[in-house]
Amino acid sequence: MAQGQVYKIHSDFYYVDDGVKIVTCKIREVLKKQKERILTGDFVEFDNGFITNIMKRKNFISRPSVANIDQIVIVSALKEPDLNLQQLNRYIALAKYHNIEAVLCFNKNDLDFEKDLKDKITTVYKNYKIVFTSATEHKGLKEFERLLDGKTSVLCGGSGAGKSSLINALNPNVNMRTKAVSEKLMRGTHTTRHCEIVKINDKSRIVDTPGFSNVKFDFIMPGEIDLLFDEISQFKNGCKYKDCLHINENGCAVIANLDKIPPSRYESYLAFVSEAKEYKKRVQNEGKKVEQSKKLINNKHVVKISGKKRESARNTIKQNIRNNYDD
């Protein structure tokens, strides 16, 4: 049984790197029945062009869909399109949710942007690794390359930020497809259509992803959002109520310390709580439990027979017993 890592997924084909060559595979039917989802970055076992098993993941993120990574590099444009702090905070919070280190890359450092913008960035995000780059003028690329050294990094961020241009600047042989920012809309268009692992050099790899703009916190409860913001969670234990959402509650330690929290970060927090409230409302209204399609036996996932089919089987057995008794 051969092993390798999925470096690209396109349609129903999985391109697996076994360390020597790229093998084009399809997924074994039993994995489809288990509804097992294979992600770019997954280590798998395969045989005769079919993936037979997904090996245990170190970690994974669902948006963008990638597994077994060391850090998330969030690429934002300083200009063209203008820097969107709420979108940046979405990616930072997503990295925090998955307990993966976030690195902040601010591209297009060669353009004419607000004079104090860089100072504002370094103040608000002082607890993160930050690099300023220009893919077109090759500024900051050495520092950027050092942050990637020896790691598998996910490159994510809004469209038009220059992710593909940065990869091309680091290694021109990669030749990633790029496209100019729309002059009318002042925003980028998607050039990356799927997640793909790209080798920058012998030690560093990047997962190039489509530009996402719809990351929403519609999958967790409102009371969990504060844990995604270090500036807010550091005060939460001082709140009068354990279920405090830090909005307008009496005795809220976060509100009492708002002067120590960057306004843009708190505004993003409120937006994410609002999204999480919609999720909570939906869960309460639906109240549906989804039956799992697989179960764990001897540390292996096997297909689980649905409750409907189990009941049908029981009825058949009961009928056979009655027939035997009547005979």
Steps between C-alpha positions, in 0.01 A plus 500: 500500500656831389478826695510863396354847550214649301641816345203589276136402451321567174152368424504135613875461460753510785863573414721323753873570548675183616838675526617384159216564261144629480234229488148578378248321722130461558332426831405145599124442505499403870638845592221660301243299695660620823469853362869544580622830360855516371675837524805646334790421733359167619743209528337196343555136415429399142513194280458461122384858459244492783526670840418238763564682828546850642773515763454691825513877456715735705240771445268635235296805409173488312508841329727480305500119508853388590662248738836454674633856501745690720372855467242716328646794308231765453576721203334842488549788260591840644336657197308390187284373656503703822590315819192333649568455873184301569588248231853478641356442848282221361806308385685565825201374699472195273866415565442544872196273488711223343793571735738570211754782500409801286760705310394834349633605161410846369567516129519787246736697722607695192163677457393837639296424814419687821812636664435354846347170381809290569535645851134424567547140383808436715318646803174307463668170405811527716464140623528352151785446258468771236673551167450776241562397140478613142478215251554734204808674643628198699495690830495299824528168317808382693322557832186334361704199385655466849151479653419214264827313548456129569122523536181417315306825496147573387476821304156655538340839475271708286513486122732755341737511797781352290539147635585348163729792417694440823547134415625591152740754650645238737532238228440610138500136387167449674327740259172547688220668307433864597246764407479876549263664748178628345522877455122535525447296816847551653516137603668191372362212302563136583791349311567197723219248447607224740736431789842383385830433678783689332867432573687829541831323564626173647382591852200732463158438357195720456139401459354743251126544554211681333435849634214477749281791603215307667661361815223525758474386861175320442625172646570576868304643794517872592665424835804352323587803289689684775752214515606593145612847609792510746437870570149413622547158660767636736226695685210254484569331835430832669144516365214473750319234294660192344284523188587867443522593131676831575246713316296696756489279810537640851826409670679421172877523543554519124282811465680651798829454310394603150766770499761219493340321203553631143159623372532307172551176690198559728282595201596173331422312820147648507447407133608140561277470809206615289573224246534242777162607643337415169663157518373447855148599397511261206619210716229564759226520237607192310591283798609222269768244576681369195579128518863419428577295188795317656622367834839428656587132555854391593628848415357476145200675349244261352169565327214527746162358401232767529227472762237455229685206348569345843129511581416344164749218571351442845149474353623242248660292777183520712285392207727202430476395867118520483494296179724233654279493813183463294655218300 
